[in-house]
């Protein structure tokens, strides 16, 4: 996926989870933060960032904060991006689901049980529900999810396990919105229930997948699998 009208800036502060104050060549600007997670390791004063300007005069903020430089590594923090890059990778053949040979048809936001699952991937008569989770937290080469408790995430894992029991394929895909991680693991310290639910889902037949992305200030592309560790 690509962004247009992207410009560099320096992060100053995040008064609340929705906005950030940034410094550009033209002065200070207030940007919308497209991620309600904590992002404490990324959004530190003085960090280089990139802003995507909308060109919509009706907006309260003129731009979105989409990319942060953490010690020379670019992190995309757009929470809407993982679904798009996952869909693009599935349709292009860059991402293949184990046991489901492409080419694929991908449908967005399909209901199962009491939840809406991000993607329904079809190949012939076979169908696989895929829940996509964006990952922006990294520690010592390990990618971690979540960075805050997520009861919604626990619920989705339960629904995926029930989808397997109903005869569907099911997978949870962790999209690392950065490159260079050695492995992915659930963040048990932040949310033990999510880590337990992920292990239970895997035992029930849900595929647990992780893949990293190539990040540029104006683009995001899923590239290769990353090892998952529990």
C-alpha positions as a Python dict, from the first residue, in 0.01 Angstrom:
ca = {
    (1, 'X'): (0, 0, 0),
    (2, 'X'): (111, 355, -66),
    (3, 'X'): (56, 695, 92),
    (4, 'X'): (57, 1027, -86),
    (5, 'X'): (167, 1374, 21),
    (6, 'X'): (395, 1252, 302),
    (7, 'X'): (627, 1498, 476),
    (8, 'X'): (888, 1464, 756),
    (9, 'X'): (846, 1614, 1102),
    (10, 'X'): (968, 1578, 1461),
    (11, 'X'): (741, 1443, 1734),
    (12, 'X'): (690, 1677, 2030),
    (13, 'X'): (413, 1534, 2247),
    (14, 'X'): (88, 1337, 2250),
    (15, 'X'): (-167, 1529, 2457),
    (16, 'X'): (-417, 1245, 2419),
    (17, 'X'): (-440, 917, 2228),
    (18, 'X'): (-594, 1082, 1922),
    (19, 'X'): (-354, 1366, 1844),
    (20, 'X'): (15, 1452, 1842),
    (21, 'X'): (199, 1781, 1830),
    (22, 'X'): (478, 1777, 1574),
    (23, 'X'): (732, 2026, 1442),
    (24, 'X'): (773, 2073, 1068),
    (25, 'X'): (974, 2314, 855),
    (26, 'X'): (666, 2531, 844),
    (27, 'X'): (617, 2533, 1220),
    (28, 'X'): (414, 2333, 1470),
    (29, 'X'): (126, 2116, 1347),
    (30, 'X'): (-134, 1898, 1519),
    (31, 'X'): (-163, 1553, 1360),
    (32, 'X'): (-416, 1275, 1403),
    (33, 'X'): (-257, 958, 1546),
    (34, 'X'): (-392, 659, 1350),
    (35, 'X'): (-331, 424, 1641),
    (36, 'X'): (-503, 430, 1981),
    (37, 'X'): (-243, 197, 2135),
    (38, 'X'): (12, 325, 2381),
    (39, 'X'): (313, 335, 2142),
    (40, 'X'): (520, 455, 2439),
    (41, 'X'): (844, 313, 2300),
    (42, 'X'): (793, 493, 1969),
    (43, 'X'): (634, 829, 2037),
    (44, 'X'): (911, 992, 2238),
    (45, 'X'): (995, 1363, 2215),
    (46, 'X'): (1243, 1433, 1937),
    (47, 'X'): (1165, 1120, 1734),
    (48, 'X'): (1163, 1167, 1356),
    (49, 'X'): (814, 1103, 1216),
    (50, 'X'): (629, 1129, 887),
    (51, 'X'): (292, 1292, 836),
    (52, 'X'): (44, 1216, 559),
    (53, 'X'): (-152, 1527, 459),
    (54, 'X'): (-513, 1474, 355),
    (55, 'X'): (-579, 1791, 160),
    (56, 'X'): (-926, 1798, 320),
    (57, 'X'): (-989, 2148, 456),
    (58, 'X'): (-1290, 2025, 656),
    (59, 'X'): (-1078, 1804, 881),
    (60, 'X'): (-992, 1920, 1232),
    (61, 'X'): (-634, 1801, 1179),
    (62, 'X'): (-460, 1846, 844),
    (63, 'X'): (-261, 1523, 855),
    (64, 'X'): (-207, 1177, 1003),
    (65, 'X'): (103, 1059, 1186),
    (66, 'X'): (184, 730, 1011),
    (67, 'X'): (554, 645, 1052),
    (68, 'X'): (805, 678, 1338),
    (69, 'X'): (1182, 629, 1333),
    (70, 'X'): (1300, 429, 1636),
    (71, 'X'): (1678, 425, 1644),
    (72, 'X'): (1706, 395, 1268),
    (73, 'X'): (1420, 147, 1220),
    (74, 'X'): (1097, 271, 1064),
    (75, 'X'): (770, 170, 1232),
    (76, 'X'): (437, 221, 1059),
    (77, 'X'): (173, 296, 1327),
    (78, 'X'): (-134, 322, 1104),
    (79, 'X'): (-377, 76, 1265),
    (80, 'X'): (-579, 53, 944),
    (81, 'X'): (-279, -54, 736),
    (82, 'X'): (-232, -422, 842),
    (83, 'X'): (-564, -536, 694),
    (84, 'X'): (-484, -366, 366),
    (85, 'X'): (-131, -505, 332),
    (86, 'X'): (-253, -853, 431),
    (87, 'X'): (-524, -841, 165),
    (88, 'X'): (-277, -717, -96),
    (89, 'X'): (-30, -993, -8),
    (90, 'X'): (-297, -1265, -25),
    (91, 'X'): (-426, -1146, -362),
    (92, 'X'): (-77, -1109, -511),
    (93, 'X'): (46, -1446, -385),
    (94, 'X'): (308, -1290, -157),
    (95, 'X'): (126, -1450, 139),
    (96, 'X'): (1, -1809, 131),
    (97, 'X'): (-207, -1974, 399),
    (98, 'X'): (-92, -2325, 496),
    (99, 'X'): (-324, -2587, 352),
    (100, 'X'): (-503, -2340, 126),
    (101, 'X'): (-360, -2317, -223),
    (102, 'X'): (-422, -1996, -418),
    (103, 'X'): (-525, -1801, -608),
    (104, 'X'): (-749, -1647, -346),
    (105, 'X'): (-1064, -1443, -331),
    (106, 'X'): (-1065, -1215, -27),
    (107, 'X'): (-1378, -1075, 137),
    (108, 'X'): (-1357, -811, 410),
    (109, 'X'): (-1537, -799, 744),
    (110, 'X'): (-1733, -1123, 743),
    (111, 'X'): (-1942, -1229, 1042),
    (112, 'X'): (-1896, -1547, 1239),
    (113, 'X'): (-2071, -1606, 1568),
    (114, 'X'): (-2104, -1269, 1737),
    (115, 'X'): (-1790, -1119, 1581),
    (116, 'X'): (-1683, -968, 1253),
    (117, 'X'): (-1361, -1130, 1136),
    (118, 'X'): (-1127, -915, 928),
    (119, 'X'): (-1095, -1136, 619),
    (120, 'X'): (-1260, -1442, 467),
    (121, 'X'): (-1021, -1606, 222),
    (122, 'X'): (-1168, -1838, -40),
    (123, 'X'): (-990, -2085, -268),
    (124, 'X'): (-1231, -2299, -463),
    (125, 'X'): (-1474, -2449, -214),
    (126, 'X'): (-1242, -2394, 83),
    (127, 'X'): (-1283, -2097, 314),
    (128, 'X'): (-1057, -1959, 587),
    (129, 'X'): (-1134, -1682, 835),
    (130, 'X'): (-832, -1461, 900),
    (131, 'X'): (-810, -1213, 1186),
    (132, 'X'): (-532, -957, 1135),
    (133, 'X'): (-345, -790, 1422),
    (134, 'X'): (-101, -504, 1370),
    (135, 'X'): (217, -520, 1579),
    (136, 'X'): (418, -208, 1661),
    (137, 'X'): (593, -315, 1982),
    (138, 'X'): (946, -454, 1977),
    (139, 'X'): (1189, -544, 2254),
    (140, 'X'): (1538, -684, 2199),
    (141, 'X'): (1448, -826, 1858),
    (142, 'X'): (1115, -977, 1969),
    (143, 'X'): (785, -846, 1836),
    (144, 'X'): (509, -835, 2098),
    (145, 'X'): (130, -811, 2093),
    (146, 'X'): (-72, -660, 2251),
    (147, 'X'): (69, -339, 2401),
    (148, 'X'): (-250, -298, 2607),
    (149, 'X'): (-513, -547, 2729),
    (150, 'X'): (-754, -649, 2453),
    (151, 'X'): (-1069, -833, 2552),
    (152, 'X'): (-1185, -792, 2191),
    (153, 'X'): (-875, -982, 2079),
    (154, 'X'): (-949, -1265, 2322),
    (155, 'X'): (-1305, -1285, 2189),
    (156, 'X'): (-1183, -1305, 1830),
    (157, 'X'): (-952, -1596, 1912),
    (158, 'X'): (-1244, -1785, 2063),
    (159, 'X'): (-1453, -1724, 1753),
    (160, 'X'): (-1172, -1852, 1529),
    (161, 'X'): (-1152, -2172, 1734),
    (162, 'X'): (-1527, -2217, 1693),
    (163, 'X'): (-1491, -2158, 1317),
    (164, 'X'): (-1246, -2450, 1299),
    (165, 'X'): (-1494, -2669, 1488),
    (166, 'X'): (-1761, -2566, 1234),
    (167, 'X'): (-1544, -2687, 947),
    (168, 'X'): (-1379, -2365, 831),
    (169, 'X'): (-1012, -2288, 815),
    (170, 'X'): (-901, -2017, 1057),
    (171, 'X'): (-587, -1813, 1116),
    (172, 'X'): (-466, -1516, 1312),
    (173, 'X'): (-204, -1312, 1127),
    (174, 'X'): (23, -1078, 1321),
    (175, 'X'): (149, -812, 1082),
    (176, 'X'): (474, -665, 1212),
    (177, 'X'): (467, -303, 1098),
    (178, 'X'): (846, -293, 1094),
    (179, 'X'): (1135, -510, 978),
    (180, 'X'): (1414, -696, 1153),
    (181, 'X'): (1245, -888, 1436),
    (182, 'X'): (1384, -1234, 1507),
    (183, 'X'): (1055, -1368, 1640),
    (184, 'X'): (701, -1289, 1752),
    (185, 'X'): (548, -1380, 2088),
    (186, 'X'): (228, -1281, 2269),
    (187, 'X'): (284, -1019, 2537),
    (188, 'X'): (199, -1221, 2844),
    (189, 'X'): (315, -946, 3078),
    (190, 'X'): (59, -702, 2939),
    (191, 'X'): (-233, -945, 2892),
    (192, 'X'): (-194, -1303, 3019),
    (193, 'X'): (-548, -1392, 2908),
    (194, 'X'): (-466, -1309, 2546),
    (195, 'X'): (-152, -1526, 2557),
    (196, 'X'): (-355, -1813, 2703),
    (197, 'X'): (-631, -1766, 2445),
    (198, 'X'): (-377, -1769, 2162),
    (199, 'X'): (-228, -2095, 2283),
    (200, 'X'): (-576, -2247, 2320),
    (201, 'X'): (-675, -2130, 1970),
    (202, 'X'): (-363, -2287, 1822),
    (203, 'X'): (-440, -2614, 2003),
    (204, 'X'): (-791, -2601, 1853),
    (205, 'X'): (-649, -2579, 1500),
    (206, 'X'): (-620, -2205, 1442),
    (207, 'X'): (-306, -2120, 1247),
    (208, 'X'): (-87, -1862, 1421),
    (209, 'X'): (113, -1667, 1163),
    (210, 'X'): (343, -1365, 1178),
    (211, 'X'): (504, -1168, 897),
    (212, 'X'): (715, -855, 882),
    (213, 'X'): (684, -557, 651),
    (214, 'X'): (912, -337, 448),
    (215, 'X'): (840, 14, 573),
    (216, 'X'): (906, 340, 394),
    (217, 'X'): (767, 684, 483),
    (218, 'X'): (519, 652, 196),
    (219, 'X'): (456, 277, 170),
    (220, 'X'): (407, -51, 356),
    (221, 'X'): (451, -397, 208),
    (222, 'X'): (434, -739, 369),
    (223, 'X'): (755, -929, 295),
    (224, 'X'): (838, -1251, 481),
    (225, 'X'): (728, -1482, 763),
    (226, 'X'): (858, -1441, 1118),
    (227, 'X'): (893, -1728, 1365),
    (228, 'X'): (625, -1744, 1636),
    (229, 'X'): (724, -1843, 1991),
    (230, 'X'): (495, -1915, 2288),
}
